[in-house]
Amino acid sequence: MNPMHLRDTLDRKAMAALALLVLAIFLIGIAMSLPWWIRSNSTGQTQTWYLTSGCNDGRCVSYQGFAPLQSMFGLTNTLVVAGLALSLATLATYVVSLFRPSVAAALIAEGIVGALAMMAAPVYLFFALPGTVSLYSPFDVVGSFFGSCSPPGSGCTSAESWGGGGGWFISIAAIVVFVSATTIAFFVLRRLQQNP
């Protein structure tokens, strides 16, 4: 390949798509390491729920033995891992496509499926979590993904609040970045195909 052609190929939009794909992968990794749901009360007790374990004031346990939680967080984790794998595949396809535009069609398929997997994770958890955690007696007051309650008469023994954790919010940001990166990459590659 001619070095001048390579320099022209890697223009600002191409570099922006590359940077956004890397950022999306980074955000997905961060989302996987942060809690996806948090519940705290006025006595200072905090429970954090990660994709693979739940923690109560720093003491963490796996969801094994808690079939509904293991199933719900297991599916959420699977969707996030699939999104991560497809975002890595999208990045690899994009880099290869910069030099061989004929393989660019795979980028759209990987990008769409990866974005759908990433979108499904926080949406699924948003709807599945309230019903799942309410199966356990201290959580029977939880009727929505975000909420709070105060005694007396509410079923709470102290004022409580709950809602999405950092991982849940960052996963949504990762979706936006991933979709943006895939869209920009698609247009960059389409331009390359039209002007070889």
Phi and psi in degrees as GROMACS dihedral restraints (atoms count N, CA, C in turn):
[ dihedral_restraints ]
;  ai    aj    ak    al  type     phi  dphi    fc
    3     4     5     6     1   -69.5    20    10
    4     5     6     7     1   130.0    20    10
    6     7     8     9     1   -59.0    20    10
    7     8     9    10     1   -31.4    20    10
    9    10    11    12     1   -67.1    20    10
   10    11    12    13     1   -39.3    20    10
   12    13    14    15     1   -64.4    20    10
   13    14    15    16     1   -39.4    20    10
   15    16    17    18     1   -62.2    20    10
   16    17    18    19     1   -43.9    20    10
   18    19    20    21     1   -63.4    20    10
   19    20    21    22     1   -40.4    20    10
   21    22    23    24     1   -67.5    20    10
   22    23    24    25     1   -35.6    20    10
   24    25    26    27     1   -64.8    20    10
   25    26    27    28     1   -40.8    20    10
   27    28    29    30     1   -90.0    20    10
   28    29    30    31     1    58.4    20    10
   30    31    32    33     1   -78.7    20    10
   31    32    33    34     1  -171.9    20    10
   33    34    35    36     1   -62.6    20    10
   34    35    36    37     1   -42.2    20    10
   36    37    38    39     1   -66.0    20    10
   37    38    39    40     1   -38.9    20    10
   39    40    41    42     1   -64.6    20    10
   40    41    42    43     1   -42.2    20    10
   42    43    44    45     1   -69.4    20    10
   43    44    45    46     1   -35.4    20    10
   45    46    47    48     1   -63.4    20    10
   46    47    48    49     1   -43.6    20    10
   48    49    50    51     1   -62.0    20    10
   49    50    51    52     1   -42.9    20    10
   51    52    53    54     1   -61.8    20    10
   52    53    54    55     1   -46.9    20    10
   54    55    56    57     1   -63.7    20    10
   55    56    57    58     1   -40.2    20    10
   57    58    59    60     1   -67.7    20    10
   58    59    60    61     1   -37.0    20    10
   60    61    62    63     1   -63.4    20    10
   61    62    63    64     1   -43.4    20    10
   63    64    65    66     1   -64.3    20    10
   64    65    66    67     1   -41.8    20    10
   66    67    68    69     1   -62.0    20    10
   67    68    69    70     1   -42.0    20    10
   69    70    71    72     1   -60.3    20    10
   70    71    72    73     1   -43.6    20    10
   72    73    74    75     1   -62.2    20    10
   73    74    75    76     1   -43.7    20    10
   75    76    77    78     1   -60.9    20    10
   76    77    78    79     1   -45.3    20    10
   78    79    80    81     1   -64.6    20    10
   79    80    81    82     1   -38.8    20    10
   81    82    83    84     1   -62.9    20    10
   82    83    84    85     1   -42.9    20    10
   84    85    86    87     1   -60.7    20    10
   85    86    87    88     1   -41.9    20    10
   87    88    89    90     1   -65.3    20    10
   88    89    90    91     1   -43.5    20    10
   90    91    92    93     1   -59.5    20    10
   91    92    93    94     1   -35.9    20    10
   93    94    95    96     1   -68.1    20    10
   94    95    96    97     1   -23.9    20    10
   96    97    98    99     1   -97.2    20    10
   97    98    99   100     1    -7.1    20    10
   99   100   101   102     1  -104.1    20    10
  100   101   102   103     1   160.4    20    10
  102   103   104   105     1   -67.7    20    10
  103   104   105   106     1   146.2    20    10
  105   106   107   108     1  -100.2    20    10
  106   107   108   109     1   -12.9    20    10
  108   109   110   111     1  -152.8    20    10
  109   110   111   112     1   140.6    20    10
  111   112   113   114     1  -133.2    20    10
  112   113   114   115     1   138.9    20    10
  114   115   116   117     1  -130.8    20    10
  115   116   117   118     1   130.0    20    10
  117   118   119   120     1  -137.1    20    10
  118   119   120   121     1   159.5    20    10
  120   121   122   123     1  -132.2    20    10
  121   122   123   124     1   172.7    20    10
  123   124   125   126     1   -70.7    20    10
  124   125   126   127     1   -11.7    20    10
  126   127   128   129     1   -85.9    20    10
  127   128   129   130     1    -0.1    20    10
  129   130   131   132     1    94.5    20    10
  130   131   132   133     1     0.5    20    10
  132   133   134   135     1   -79.6    20    10
  133   134   135   136     1   133.4    20    10
  135   136   137   138     1  -128.8    20    10
  136   137   138   139     1   133.0    20    10
  138   139   140   141     1  -115.6    20    10
  139   140   141   142     1   128.5    20    10
  141   142   143   144     1  -118.4    20    10
  142   143   144   145     1   137.5    20    10
  144   145   146   147     1  -117.7    20    10
  145   146   147   148     1   112.0    20    10
  147   148   149   150     1   -95.3    20    10
  148   149   150   151     1   178.1    20    10
  150   151   152   153     1   -69.5    20    10
  151   152   153   154     1   -24.9    20    10
  153   154   155   156     1  -120.5    20    10
  154   155   156   157     1    -8.1    20    10
  156   157   158   159     1  -158.9    20    10
  157   158   159   160     1   161.6    20    10
  159   160   161   162     1  -116.7    20    10
  160   161   162   163     1   144.0    20    10
  162   163   164   165     1  -125.0    20    10
  163   164   165   166     1   140.5    20    10
  165   166   167   168     1  -123.7    20    10
  166   167   168   169     1   106.1    20    10
  168   169   170   171     1    51.8    20    10
  169   170   171   172     1    44.8    20    10
  171   172   173   174     1    90.7    20    10
  172   173   174   175     1   -10.9    20    10
  174   175   176   177     1   -96.9    20    10
  175   176   177   178     1   113.7    20    10
  177   178   179   180     1  -106.2    20    10
  178   179   180   181     1   144.0    20    10
  180   181   182   183     1  -135.9    20    10
  181   182   183   184     1   149.9    20    10
  183   184   185   186     1   -69.4    20    10
  184   185   186   187     1   159.9    20    10
  186   187   188   189     1   -80.0    20    10
  187   188   189   190     1    -3.5    20    10
  189   190   191   192     1   -59.3    20    10
  190   191   192   193     1   136.8    20    10
  192   193   194   195     1    92.4    20    10
  193   194   195   196     1   -11.9    20    10
  195   196   197   198     1  -118.6    20    10
  196   197   198   199     1    76.3    20    10
  198   199   200   201     1   -50.4    20    10
  199   200   201   202     1   -46.7    20    10
  201   202   203   204     1   -62.2    20    10
  202   203   204   205     1   -42.4    20    10
  204   205   206   207     1   -67.3    20    10
  205   206   207   208     1   -42.2    20    10
  207   208   209   210     1   -61.8    20    10
  208   209   210   211     1   -40.8    20    10
  210   211   212   213     1   -66.7    20    10
  211   212   213   214     1   -47.5    20    10
  213   214   215   216     1   -65.5    20    10
  214   215   216   217     1   -51.3    20    10
  216   217   218   219     1   -72.0    20    10
  217   218   219   220     1   -28.6    20    10
  219   220   221   222     1   -63.6    20    10
  220   221   222   223     1   -44.3    20    10
  222   223   224   225     1   -66.5    20    10
  223   224   225   226     1   -41.7    20    10
  225   226   227   228     1   -60.1    20    10
  226   227   228   229     1   -45.1    20    10
  228   229   230   231     1   -63.2    20    10
  229   230   231   232     1   -41.3    20    10
  231   232   233   234     1   -60.8    20    10
  232   233   234   235     1   -42.1    20    10
  234   235   236   237     1   -64.3    20    10
  235   236   237   238     1   -41.0    20    10
  237   238   239   240     1   -67.5    20    10
  238   239   240   241     1   -43.2    20    10
  240   241   242   243     1   -63.5    20    10
  241   242   243   244     1   -39.5    20    10
  243   244   245   246     1   -62.8    20    10
  244   245   246   247     1   -42.5    20    10
  246   247   248   249     1   -61.5    20    10
  247   248   249   250     1   -40.6    20    10
  249   250   251   252     1   -64.7    20    10
  250   251   252   253     1   -47.0    20    10
  252   253   254   255     1   -61.1    20    10
  253   254   255   256     1   -42.7    20    10
  255   256   257   258     1   -72.0    20    10
  256   257   258   259     1   -30.2    20    10
  258   259   260   261     1   -70.4    20    10
  259   260   261   262     1   -36.7    20    10
  261   262   263   264     1   -65.0    20    10
  262   263   264   265     1   -41.5    20    10
  264   265   266   267     1   -64.5    20    10
  265   266   267   268     1   -38.8    20    10
  267   268   269   270     1   -63.0    20    10
  268   269   270   271     1   -42.7    20    10
  270   271   272   273     1   -61.1    20    10
  271   272   273   274     1   -47.0    20    10
  273   274   275   276     1   -62.4    20    10
  274   275   276   277     1   -44.3    20    10
  276   277   278   279     1   -62.8    20    10
  277   278   279   280     1   -39.4    20    10
  279   280   281   282     1   -62.9    20    10
  280   281   282   283     1   -47.3    20    10
  282   283   284   285     1   -61.6    20    10
  283   284   285   286     1   -44.8    20    10
  285   286   287   288     1   -63.8    20    10
  286   287   288   289     1   -40.8    20    10
  288   289   290   291     1   -65.6    20    10
  289   290   291   292     1   -25.4    20    10
  291   292   293   294     1   -62.0    20    10
  292   293   294   295     1   -29.1    20    10
  294   295   296   297     1  -102.8    20    10
  295   296   297   298     1   -24.2    20    10
  297   298   299   300     1  -134.2    20    10
  298   299   300   301     1    80.8    20    10
  300   301   302   303     1   -57.7    20    10
  301   302   303   304     1   -14.7    20    10
  303   304   305   306     1   -66.5    20    10
  304   305   306   307     1   -19.6    20    10
  306   307   308   309     1   -95.6    20    10
  307   308   309   310     1    10.3    20    10
  309   310   311   312     1   -65.6    20    10
  310   311   312   313     1   -25.0    20    10
  312   313   314   315     1   -61.0    20    10
  313   314   315   316     1   -32.6    20    10
  315   316   317   318     1   -63.8    20    10
  316   317   318   319     1   -30.0    20    10
  318   319   320   321     1   -60.0    20    10
  319   320   321   322     1   -43.6    20    10
  321   322   323   324     1   -65.6    20    10
  322   323   324   325     1   -44.7    20    10
  324   325   326   327     1   -61.3    20    10
  325   326   327   328     1   -47.1    20    10
  327   328   329   330     1   -63.9    20    10
  328   329   330   331     1   -42.0    20    10
  330   331   332   333     1   -64.2    20    10
  331   332   333   334     1   -43.8    20    10
  333   334   335   336     1   -67.3    20    10
  334   335   336   337     1   -48.1    20    10
  336   337   338   339     1   -65.7    20    10
  337   338   339   340     1   -41.2    20    10
  339   340   341   342     1   -62.3    20    10
  340   341   342   343     1   -43.4    20    10
  342   343   344   345     1   -64.7    20    10
  343   344   345   346     1   -40.3    20    10
  345   346   347   348     1   -64.2    20    10
  346   347   348   349     1   -41.2    20    10
  348   349   350   351     1   -62.8    20    10
  349   350   351   352     1   -44.3    20    10
  351   352   353   354     1   -65.8    20    10
  352   353   354   355     1   -37.5    20    10
  354   355   356   357     1   -67.7    20    10
  355   356   357   358     1   -37.2    20    10
  357   358   359   360     1   -65.7    20    10
  358   359   360   361     1   -32.9    20    10
  360   361   362   363     1   -60.7    20    10
  361   362   363   364     1   -58.2    20    10
  363   364   365   366     1   -69.4    20    10
  364   365   366   367     1   -31.6    20    10
  366   367   368   369     1   -67.5    20    10
  367   368   369   370     1   -45.9    20    10
  369   370   371   372     1   -59.0    20    10
  370   371   372   373     1   -48.9    20    10
  372   373   374   375     1   -61.7    20    10
  373   374   375   376     1   -39.2    20    10
  375   376   377   378     1   -56.0    20    10
  376   377   378   379     1   -43.3    20    10
  378   379   380   381     1   -87.5    20    10
  379   380   381   382     1   -31.7    20    10
  381   382   383   384     1   -82.5    20    10
  382   383   384   385     1   -33.1    20    10
  384   385   386   387     1   -61.3    20    10
  385   386   387   388     1   -48.5    20    10
  387   388   389   390     1   -55.7    20    10
  388   389   390   391     1   -45.6    20    10
  390   391   392   393     1   -68.7    20    10
  391   392   393   394     1   -34.7    20    10
  393   394   395   396     1   -72.4    20    10
  394   395   396   397     1   -48.8    20    10
  396   397   398   399     1   -70.9    20    10
  397   398   399   400     1   -25.1    20    10
  399   400   401   402     1   -70.1    20    10
  400   401   402   403     1    -8.9    20    10
  402   403   404   405     1   -70.7    20    10
  403   404   405   406     1   -18.3    20    10
  405   406   407   408     1  -102.3    20    10
  406   407   408   409     1   130.0    20    10
  408   409   410   411     1   -52.1    20    10
  409   410   411   412     1   -41.7    20    10
  411   412   413   414     1   -72.0    20    10
  412   413   414   415     1    -8.4    20    10
  414   415   416   417     1  -111.0    20    10
  415   416   417   418     1    10.2    20    10
  417   418   419   420     1   -67.2    20    10
  418   419   420   421     1    -9.5    20    10
  420   421   422   423     1   -84.7    20    10
  421   422   423   424     1   -12.5    20    10
  423   424   425   426     1   -76.6    20    10
  424   425   426   427     1   113.7    20    10
  426   427   428   429     1  -115.8    20    10
  427   428   429   430     1    -3.8    20    10
  429   430   431   432     1  -152.2    20    10
  430   431   432   433     1   165.1    20    10
  432   433   434   435     1   -64.8    20    10
  433   434   435   436     1   -42.0    20    10
  435   436   437   438     1  -110.4    20    10
  436   437   438   439     1   138.4    20    10
  438   439   440   441     1   176.8    20    10
  439   440   441   442     1  -176.1    20    10
  441   442   443   444     1  -160.9    20    10
  442   443   444   445     1   165.0    20    10
  444   445   446   447     1  -153.1    20    10
  445   446   447   448     1   157.1    20    10
  447   448   449   450     1  -138.0    20    10
  448   449   450   451     1   140.4    20    10
  450   451   452   453     1   -73.4    20    10
  451   452   453   454     1   165.0    20    10
  453   454   455   456     1   -89.1    20    10
  454   455   456   457     1   166.8    20    10
  456   457   458   459     1    79.3    20    10
  457   458   459   460     1     0.3    20    10
  459   460   461   462     1  -101.4    20    10
  460   461   462   463     1    -5.4    20    10
  462   463   464   465     1    92.2    20    10
  463   464   465   466     1    -8.7    20    10
  465   466   467   468     1   -92.3    20    10
  466   467   468   469     1   144.4    20    10
  468   469   470   471     1   -89.8    20    10
  469   470   471   472     1   -17.3    20    10
  471   472   473   474     1  -148.8    20    10
  472   473   474   475     1   167.7    20    10
  474   475   476   477     1   -64.0    20    10
  475   476   477   478     1   130.6    20    10
  477   478   479   480     1  -130.8    20    10
  478   479   480   481     1   152.7    20    10
  480   481   482   483     1  -142.3    20    10
  481   482   483   484     1   154.1    20    10
  483   484   485   486     1  -151.3    20    10
  484   485   486   487     1   159.3    20    10
  486   487   488   489     1   169.9    20    10
  487   488   489   490     1  -174.3    20    10
  489   490   491   492     1   -60.7    20    10
  490   491   492   493     1   140.2    20    10
  492   493   494   495     1   -92.9    20    10
  493   494   495   496     1  -179.8    20    10
  495   496   497   498     1   -56.8    20    10
  496   497   498   499     1   -39.1    20    10
  498   499   500   501     1   -62.4    20    10
  499   500   501   502     1   -40.3    20    10
  501   502   503   504     1   -64.0    20    10
  502   503   504   505     1   -45.7    20    10
  504   505   506   507     1   -68.5    20    10
  505   506   507   508     1   -41.0    20    10
  507   508   509   510     1   -67.5    20    10
  508   509   510   511     1   -31.8    20    10
  510   511   512   513     1   -62.3    20    10
  511   512   513   514     1   -35.3    20    10
  513   514   515   516     1   -68.2    20    10
  514   515   516   517     1   -41.3    20    10
  516   517   518   519     1   -63.0    20    10
  517   518   519   520     1   -38.9    20    10
  519   520   521   522     1   -62.9    20    10
  520   521   522   523     1   -37.0    20    10
  522   523   524   525     1   -61.8    20    10
  523   524   525   526     1   -48.4    20    10
  525   526   527   528     1   -60.2    20    10
  526   527   528   529     1   -44.9    20    10
  528   529   530   531     1   -65.8    20    10
  529   530   531   532     1   -42.8    20    10
  531   532   533   534     1   -64.2    20    10
  532   533   534   535     1   -44.6    20    10
  534   535   536   537     1   -64.2    20    10
  535   536   537   538     1   -42.4    20    10
  537   538   539   540     1   -61.7    20    10
  538   539   540   541     1   -45.6    20    10
  540   541   542   543     1   -62.4    20    10
  541   542   543   544     1   -44.5    20    10
  543   544   545   546     1   -64.4    20    10
  544   545   546   547     1   -40.3    20    10
  546   547   548   549     1   -64.4    20    10
  547   548   549   550     1   -47.8    20    10
  549   550   551   552     1   -62.8    20    10
  550   551   552   553     1   -43.5    20    10
  552   553   554   555     1   -60.4    20    10
  553   554   555   556     1   -41.3    20    10
  555   556   557   558     1   -59.5    20    10
  556   557   558   559     1   -47.0    20    10
  558   559   560   561     1   -68.3    20    10
  559   560   561   562     1   -35.3    20    10
  561   562   563   564     1   -62.1    20    10
  562   563   564   565     1   -46.5    20    10
  564   565   566   567     1   -69.4    20    10
  565   566   567   568     1   -35.6    20    10
  567   568   569   570     1   -64.0    20    10
  568   569   570   571     1   -40.1    20    10
  570   571   572   573     1   -64.1    20    10
  571   572   573   574     1   -39.7    20    10
  573   574   575   576     1   -63.3    20    10
  574   575   576   577     1   -38.6    20    10
  576   577   578   579     1   -68.0    20    10
  577   578   579   580     1   -34.9    20    10
  579   580   581   582     1   -77.1    20    10
  580   581   582   583     1   -28.9    20    10
  582   583   584   585     1  -126.3    20    10
  583   584   585   586     1    74.5    20    10
